[in-house]
Amino acid sequence: MMDSMILSTSIRQFCQLLGMSMLIMVSATAAAQSGLQDREAQEVERLKTILRSYYAEEEARAASAAAETEQEIGDVEQTGVAYEFEKVALTGTEGISALEHMSQRLEDDAIPTLRRETDIIFNVEVRRSSKLVSSKAHSLKALGKSQYIAKVSVLPGDAVITVRTNQWEVSIPGSQEGSNPSDYLVTLNAPHDRDPELHVISVDELKATNWAQIPPWLPFIGALPSQS
């Protein structure tokens, strides 16, 4: 009988110890899970902070680019003849405004000059009735402050100008049967924080204007009527 009582007491003590051990294990697991949840919550908040900072910087960059564009539009309008930045083929008068605008950019101390601005190779393809009649590579000369210029000879037809990963389409006037190319200036404004701006200007139309202030960086296009 005594042995039975001792055995019963031992079993009860063992059950109590087992229950306490399980309770400790459950408590430890819950604490670990709570700690993990806390770390996960902290990581989520850290990522949210990074995202908020990123979007704030993007909004600031977009606002800066918009302000710069508005300022450039104002600068162009002050020259007397406005031109559309999105327009590729410019008239002679519009071309003068675009070239004078380039001069303003080159003289603007607020526009940084990147250290490794080098000439850019670009390609001009001309098609007539979807048939390729010409494909030539040319070089845009780096002037500094993301400004580039080239003088090219292009056949009449539907031209596609490719600069890096960007393409512009422009119709080159003239006889579709002719094989005589015409001279054009190709200008590129390629700032790092917004889309590049490319223009094509007919040298003949440019020479037909009374342009008095020819910038020194302009490729040789021959004498203007006012200089003859």
Disulfide bonds with the S-S distance in Angstrom:
none
